[in-house]
Amino acid sequence: STAVEVKEKEKSTKYFTKFVFLVIVVFLLVLLAVGVLCWHLLDKRTPPKPPHVLMLIADDLGWADVGWHSSDISTPTLTSLARSGVILKHFYSQPICTASRAALLTGIPSN
């Protein structure tokens, strides 16, 4: 092999190496673009709706004055709402309704 053939072979090897490097870079850029696109599409999902909260507070309502506590008083609407929601069964009451209401609404018991 002559010096010209050696130079041609080195030149073709150099171009081939650059071509392979360029193909790898393009592949990685395409992969990155697809990843960013997927992340962007997943990020556009609609957030879940917050739950609806309904809290009923009644002054001077006795423990057995509601239908779900085996009362003689019929409260079908309140009983239906209570059975489909949450019934607070353990609550410390105060001698006046203001302190009880504040403790229930804030979650901080009165002293």
PAZA-138269 format. One line per 3 residues: number of its first residue (from 1); their letters; for each residue y, x, z of N, C-alpha, C, O, CB. Coordinates in Angstrom, 2 decimals. Glycine has a CB too. Example, Ala and Ser with C-alpha at 12.3 -4.5 7.8 and 13.67 -1.06 7.14 Angstrom:
! residues 2
1 = as = -5.69:13.19:7.80:-4.50:12.30:7.80:-3.30:13.20:7.80:-3.32:14.24:8.46:-4.47:11.31:9.05 ~ -2.25:12.85:7.08:-1.06:13.67:7.14:0.03:12.90:7.87:1.14:13.41:8.04:-0.60:14.08:5.72
This chain:
! residues 111
1 = sta = -1.18:0.83:0.00:0.00:0.00:0.00:1.24:0.88:0.00:1.32:1.89:0.70:0.00:-0.95:1.21 ~ 2.15:0.47:-0.77:3.37:1.25:-0.92:4.40:0.78:0.10:4.20:-0.21:0.80:3.94:1.12:-2.34 ~ 5.47:1.52:0.17:6.54:1.21:1.13:7.18:-0.13:0.80:7.61:-0.84:1.71:7.61:2.31:1.14
4 = vev = 7.26:-0.48:-0.46:7.86:-1.75:-0.87:6.99:-2.91:-0.39:7.50:-3.92:0.09:8.04:-1.81:-2.40 ~ 5.67:-2.76:-0.53:4.76:-3.82:-0.07:4.83:-3.99:1.43:4.78:-5.12:1.92:3.33:-3.51:-0.49 ~ 4.95:-2.90:2.17:5.05:-2.96:3.63:6.33:-3.69:4.02:6.32:-4.53:4.92:5.03:-1.53:4.24
7 = kek = 7.45:-3.35:3.34:8.72:-4.02:3.65:8.65:-5.52:3.32:9.16:-6.34:4.08:9.88:-3.36:2.86 ~ 8.01:-5.87:2.21:7.85:-7.27:1.83:7.02:-8.01:2.87:7.33:-9.15:3.24:7.19:-7.39:0.45 ~ 5.95:-7.35:3.34:5.08:-7.98:4.34:5.84:-8.18:5.65:5.72:-9.23:6.28:3.81:-7.15:4.58
10 = eks = 6.62:-7.19:6.07:7.42:-7.30:7.30:8.46:-8.40:7.16:8.71:-9.15:8.10:8.10:-5.96:7.63 ~ 9.06:-8.48:5.97:10.08:-9.49:5.71:9.47:-10.89:5.75:10.05:-11.80:6.34:10.75:-9.24:4.34 ~ 8.29:-11.08:5.13:7.65:-12.39:5.15:7.19:-12.76:6.56:7.27:-13.93:6.94:6.46:-12.40:4.19
13 = tky = 6.72:-11.78:7.32:6.33:-12.03:8.72:7.55:-12.43:9.54:7.46:-13.33:10.38:5.66:-10.78:9.33 ~ 8.67:-11.79:9.31:9.91:-12.09:10.02:10.35:-13.51:9.70:10.73:-14.25:10.61:11.01:-11.07:9.64 ~ 10.32:-13.92:8.41:10.70:-15.28:8.03:9.72:-16.32:8.59:10.13:-17.40:9.02:10.76:-15.39:6.51
16 = ftk = 8.45:-15.98:8.59:7.45:-16.88:9.15:7.69:-17.10:10.64:7.59:-18.22:11.12:6.03:-16.34:8.91 ~ 8.00:-16.03:11.37:8.27:-16.12:12.81:9.51:-16.99:13.06:9.51:-17.81:13.98:8.47:-14.71:13.41 ~ 10.55:-16.81:12.26:11.75:-17.63:12.40:11.44:-19.09:12.09:11.93:-19.99:12.77:12.86:-17.11:11.47
19 = fvf = 10.61:-19.32:11.06:10.24:-20.69:10.69:9.47:-21.37:11.82:9.74:-22.52:12.16:9.40:-20.69:9.40 ~ 8.51:-20.66:12.41:7.72:-21.22:13.52:8.63:-21.52:14.71:8.50:-22.56:15.35:6.59:-20.24:13.94 ~ 9.54:-20.61:15.01:10.49:-20.81:16.11:11.35:-22.04:15.84:11.58:-22.84:16.75:11.38:-19.55:16.29
22 = lvi = 11.83:-22.18:14.60:12.66:-23.33:14.24:11.87:-24.64:14.35:12.40:-25.64:14.82:13.20:-23.16:12.82 ~ 10.61:-24.64:13.92:9.77:-25.84:14.03:9.57:-26.21:15.49:9.62:-27.39:15.84:8.40:-25.61:13.35 ~ 9.34:-25.22:16.34:9.15:-25.50:17.78:10.43:-26.06:18.39:10.37:-27.01:19.17:8.73:-24.20:18.54
25 = vvf = 11.59:-25.50:18.04:12.86:-25.98:18.58:13.12:-27.42:18.12:13.53:-28.26:18.92:14.02:-25.06:18.14 ~ 12.88:-27.72:16.84:13.07:-29.08:16.33:12.12:-30.05:17.03:12.52:-31.16:17.38:12.86:-29.12:14.81 ~ 10.88:-29.65:17.23:9.91:-30.50:17.92:10.37:-30.80:19.34:10.30:-31.94:19.78:8.52:-29.82:17.94
28 = llv = 10.84:-29.79:20.05:11.31:-30.00:21.42:12.55:-30.90:21.46:12.69:-31.72:22.36:11.62:-28.66:22.09 ~ 13.44:-30.75:20.49:14.63:-31.60:20.45:14.25:-33.06:20.16:14.81:-33.98:20.76:15.61:-31.10:19.38 ~ 13.29:-33.27:19.26:12.83:-34.62:18.98:12.16:-35.21:20.22:12.38:-36.38:20.55:11.85:-34.62:17.77
31 = lla = 11.35:-34.42:20.89:10.69:-34.87:22.12:11.72:-35.24:23.18:11.57:-36.25:23.87:9.75:-33.79:22.64 ~ 12.76:-34.43:23.32:13.82:-34.72:24.28:14.55:-36.00:23.91:14.85:-36.82:24.77:14.80:-33.54:24.36 ~ 14.84:-36.18:22.62:15.54:-37.39:22.17:14.70:-38.64:22.44:15.24:-39.66:22.87:15.87:-37.29:20.67
34 = vgv = 13.41:-38.58:22.19:12.53:-39.71:22.45:12.50:-40.02:23.95:12.52:-41.18:24.35:11.10:-39.43:21.92 ~ 12.44:-38.98:24.77:12.44:-39.18:26.22:13.71:-39.82:26.72:13.67:-40.72:27.55:12.23:-37.86:26.93 ~ 14.85:-39.35:26.21:16.14:-39.93:26.61:16.24:-41.37:26.14:16.73:-42.23:26.88:17.31:-39.10:26.04
37 = lcw = 15.78:-41.66:24.94:15.80:-43.03:24.42:14.94:-43.96:25.27:15.35:-45.07:25.61:15.32:-43.04:22.96 ~ 13.74:-43.51:25.62:12.85:-44.33:26.46:13.47:-44.58:27.82:13.42:-45.69:28.33:11.48:-43.66:26.62 ~ 14.05:-43.54:28.41:14.69:-43.68:29.72:15.86:-44.66:29.63:16.05:-45.48:30.52:15.17:-42.31:30.25
40 = hll = 16.63:-44.57:28.55:17.78:-45.46:28.38:17.31:-46.91:28.21:17.92:-47.82:28.77:18.62:-45.02:27.16 ~ 16.25:-47.12:27.45:15.75:-48.48:27.25:15.17:-49.06:28.54:15.35:-50.24:28.82:14.68:-48.50:26.16 ~ 14.49:-48.24:29.32:13.93:-48.72:30.59:15.03:-49.00:31.60:14.89:-49.87:32.46:12.95:-47.70:31.16
43 = dkr = 16.13:-48.27:31.50:17.23:-48.43:32.45:18.00:-49.72:32.19:18.73:-50.18:33.07:18.17:-47.23:32.37 ~ 17.86:-50.30:31.02:18.61:-51.50:30.67:17.92:-52.79:31.12:18.38:-53.88:30.79:18.81:-51.54:29.18 ~ 16.84:-52.68:31.86:16.18:-53.89:32.36:17.12:-54.66:33.25:17.98:-54.08:33.91:14.88:-53.53:33.12
46 = tpp = 16.97:-55.96:33.27:17.83:-56.78:34.12:17.38:-56.63:35.57:16.18:-56.69:35.87:17.79:-58.27:33.68 ~ 18.33:-56.43:36.47:17.96:-56.29:37.88:17.45:-57.62:38.43:17.83:-58.68:37.93:19.16:-55.79:38.72 ~ 16.60:-57.57:39.44:16.10:-58.82:40.02:17.23:-59.60:40.69:18.16:-59.02:41.24:14.98:-58.53:41.05
49 = kpp = 17.13:-60.91:40.63:18.15:-61.75:41.24:17.98:-61.72:42.76:16.86:-61.73:43.26:18.06:-63.21:40.70 ~ 19.09:-61.69:43.49:18.97:-61.71:44.95:18.45:-63.06:45.43:18.68:-64.08:44.78:20.34:-61.40:45.61 ~ 17.74:-63.06:46.54:17.19:-64.34:47.03:18.30:-65.25:47.56:19.35:-64.78:48.01:16.14:-64.08:48.14
52 = hvl = 18.04:-66.52:47.50:18.98:-67.49:48.06:18.65:-67.64:49.55:17.49:-67.80:49.92:18.89:-68.87:47.31 ~ 19.67:-67.60:50.38:19.47:-67.71:51.83:20.21:-68.95:52.32:21.40:-69.13:52.06:19.98:-66.42:52.57 ~ 19.49:-69.78:53.03:20.07:-70.98:53.62:19.72:-70.95:55.11:18.54:-70.96:55.47:19.55:-72.30:52.92
55 = mli = 20.74:-70.91:55.96:20.50:-70.89:57.40:21.13:-72.15:57.98:22.33:-72.39:57.83:21.08:-69.59:58.08 ~ 20.31:-72.94:58.64:20.78:-74.17:59.28:20.90:-73.92:60.77:19.95:-73.48:61.43:19.82:-75.37:58.99 ~ 22.07:-74.20:61.30:22.31:-74.04:62.73:22.76:-75.40:63.26:23.69:-76.01:62.73:23.38:-72.91:63.02
58 = add = 22.11:-75.86:64.29:22.47:-77.16:64.88:22.75:-76.97:66.36:21.95:-76.38:67.10:21.33:-78.21:64.66 ~ 23.90:-77.47:66.79:24.24:-77.44:68.21:23.51:-78.57:68.93:23.32:-79.65:68.37:25.77:-77.55:68.42 ~ 23.13:-78.31:70.15:22.50:-79.32:71.02:21.24:-79.91:70.41:20.96:-81.10:70.61:23.48:-80.44:71.31
61 = lgw = 20.49:-79.13:69.70:19.22:-79.58:69.14:18.11:-79.05:70.04:17.97:-77.84:70.22:19.03:-79.09:67.65 ~ 17.35:-79.94:70.59:16.27:-79.52:71.48:15.08:-78.99:70.71:14.94:-79.22:69.51:15.84:-80.68:72.35 ~ 14.21:-78.26:71.43:13.03:-77.65:70.81:12.14:-78.70:70.14:11.63:-78.47:69.04:12.22:-76.88:71.86
64 = adv = 11.96:-79.82:70.78:11.05:-80.85:70.27:11.78:-81.93:69.47:11.23:-83.01:69.26:10.29:-81.49:71.41 ~ 13.02:-81.65:69.03:13.78:-82.64:68.26:13.60:-82.49:66.76:14.33:-83.12:65.99:15.24:-82.54:68.61 ~ 12.65:-81.69:66.33:12.39:-81.51:64.90:10.93:-81.81:64.61:10.07:-81.67:65.49:12.76:-80.06:64.44
67 = gwh = 10.65:-82.20:63.40:9.31:-82.66:63.03:8.25:-81.59:63.09:7.09:-81.92:63.36:9.34:-83.22:61.68 ~ 8.57:-80.34:62.86:7.53:-79.30:62.85:7.12:-78.86:64.25:6.25:-78.01:64.39:8.01:-78.10:62.08 ~ 7.74:-79.42:65.29:7.31:-79.15:66.67:6.67:-80.39:67.29:6.80:-80.61:68.49:8.51:-78.68:67.53
70 = ssd = 5.99:-81.17:66.50:5.28:-82.39:66.94:6.21:-83.34:67.68:5.92:-83.78:68.79:4.11:-82.01:67.85 ~ 7.31:-83.66:67.04:8.31:-84.53:67.64:8.06:-85.98:67.27:7.42:-86.29:66.27:9.70:-84.12:67.21 ~ 8.59:-86.87:68.11:8.58:-88.31:67.78:9.69:-88.61:66.77:9.68:-89.66:66.13:8.76:-89.17:69.06
73 = ist = 10.63:-87.69:66.63:11.74:-87.86:65.69:11.28:-87.38:64.32:10.76:-86.27:64.19:13.02:-87.08:66.16 ~ 11.47:-88.20:63.31:11.04:-87.85:61.95:12.15:-87.06:61.25:13.28:-87.54:61.11:10.69:-89.14:61.14 ~ 11.83:-85.86:60.83:12.78:-85.03:60.07:12.08:-84.49:58.83:11.82:-83.29:58.76:13.33:-83.85:60.96
76 = ptl = 11.77:-85.33:57.84:10.97:-84.88:56.70:11.67:-83.82:55.84:11.01:-82.89:55.35:10.63:-86.06:55.84 ~ 12.97:-83.94:55.65:13.68:-82.95:54.82:13.73:-81.61:55.52:13.46:-80.58:54.91:15.11:-83.43:54.50 ~ 14.08:-81.61:56.80:14.11:-80.35:57.55:12.72:-79.74:57.66:12.57:-78.52:57.57:14.69:-80.57:58.95
79 = tsl = 11.71:-80.56:57.84:10.33:-80.06:57.93:9.90:-79.44:56.62:9.25:-78.39:56.61:9.37:-81.20:58.31 ~ 10.26:-80.06:55.51:9.92:-79.51:54.19:10.62:-78.17:53.97:10.00:-77.22:53.50:10.30:-80.50:53.08 ~ 11.89:-78.10:54.31:12.63:-76.83:54.18:12.02:-75.75:55.08:11.88:-74.60:54.66:14.12:-77.03:54.52
82 = ars = 11.68:-76.12:56.28:11.14:-75.15:57.24:9.79:-74.62:56.78:9.53:-73.42:56.89:11.01:-75.78:58.62 ~ 8.93:-75.49:56.28:7.59:-75.06:55.87:7.62:-74.18:54.62:6.72:-73.37:54.42:6.71:-76.27:55.61 ~ 8.65:-74.32:53.78:8.75:-73.47:52.59:9.58:-72.22:52.84:9.77:-71.42:51.94:9.35:-74.25:51.44
85 = gvi = 10.06:-72.06:54.06:10.88:-70.90:54.38:10.38:-70.18:55.62:9.18:-69.96:55.78:12.32:-71.31:54.59 ~ 11.31:-69.82:56.48:10.99:-69.09:57.70:11.47:-69.90:58.89:12.61:-70.38:58.91:11.66:-67.67:57.70 ~ 10.61:-70.06:59.86:10.97:-70.77:61.09:11.14:-69.72:62.19:10.21:-68.98:62.51:9.88:-71.84:61.49
88 = lkh = 12.33:-69.68:62.75:12.57:-68.75:63.86:12.04:-69.40:65.14:12.54:-70.44:65.57:14.11:-68.40:64.00 ~ 11.02:-68.78:65.73:10.36:-69.39:66.89:10.76:-68.74:68.21:10.68:-69.38:69.26:8.87:-69.31:66.72 ~ 11.17:-67.51:68.16:11.51:-66.79:69.39:12.98:-66.43:69.34:13.38:-65.52:68.61:10.62:-65.52:69.57
91 = fys = 13.77:-67.13:70.12:15.19:-66.88:70.12:15.70:-67.07:71.54:15.36:-68.05:72.21:15.94:-67.81:69.12 ~ 16.51:-66.14:72.00:17.06:-66.23:73.34:18.36:-67.01:73.26:19.29:-66.61:72.56:17.29:-64.82:73.96 ~ 18.43:-68.11:73.96:19.65:-68.92:73.92:20.56:-68.58:75.10:20.14:-68.01:76.10:19.29:-70.43:73.93
94 = qpi = 21.80:-68.94:74.93:22.83:-68.67:75.93:23.30:-70.02:76.51:23.02:-71.07:75.93:24.04:-67.86:75.30 ~ 24.01:-69.99:77.62:24.46:-71.26:78.23:25.46:-72.02:77.36:25.59:-73.24:77.50:25.08:-70.99:79.58 ~ 26.17:-71.34:76.47:27.08:-72.04:75.55:26.69:-71.68:74.12:26.11:-70.62:73.87:28.58:-71.65:75.84
97 = cta = 27.00:-72.56:73.18:26.51:-72.38:71.81:27.20:-71.23:71.08:26.62:-70.68:70.15:26.70:-73.66:71.03 ~ 28.41:-70.86:71.46:29.13:-69.80:70.75:28.39:-68.47:70.81:28.28:-67.79:69.79:30.53:-69.64:71.32 ~ 27.90:-68.10:71.96:27.19:-66.82:72.09:25.86:-66.85:71.33:25.48:-65.85:70.72:26.94:-66.50:73.57
100 = sra = 25.17:-67.96:71.37:23.90:-68.07:70.63:24.15:-67.99:69.13:23.42:-67.31:68.42:23.19:-69.40:70.97 ~ 25.17:-68.67:68.65:25.49:-68.67:67.22:25.88:-67.26:66.78:25.45:-66.81:65.71:26.63:-69.69:66.92 ~ 26.68:-66.58:67.55:27.11:-65.23:67.19:25.91:-64.27:67.16:25.83:-63.43:66.27:28.17:-64.72:68.18
103 = all = 25.01:-64.39:68.12:23.84:-63.53:68.16:22.93:-63.79:66.96:22.38:-62.85:66.38:23.07:-63.73:69.47 ~ 22.76:-65.04:66.58:21.92:-65.39:65.45:22.51:-64.89:64.14:21.78:-64.38:63.29:21.70:-66.89:65.39 ~ 23.80:-65.02:63.95:24.45:-64.65:62.69:24.63:-63.14:62.55:24.61:-62.62:61.43:25.80:-65.33:62.59
106 = tgi = 24.81:-62.42:63.65:25.06:-60.98:63.55:23.81:-60.13:63.81:23.74:-58.98:63.38:26.14:-60.57:64.53 ~ 22.84:-60.70:64.51:21.65:-59.92:64.87:21.87:-59.07:66.10:21.00:-58.28:66.47:21.23:-59.03:63.72 ~ 23.02:-59.23:66.74:23.33:-58.45:67.96:23.29:-59.41:69.15:24.08:-60.35:69.21:24.73:-57.74:67.85
109 = psn = 22.38:-59.17:70.09:22.31:-60.08:71.24:23.53:-59.90:72.15:24.05:-58.79:72.32:21.02:-59.84:72.04 ~ 23.94:-61.00:72.73:25.08:-60.92:73.66:24.59:-60.40:75.00:23.43:-60.59:75.37:25.76:-62.32:73.84 ~ 25.47:-59.74:75.70:25.09:-59.15:77.00:25.40:-60.06:78.14:25.15:-59.71:79.29:25.78:-57.84:77.22
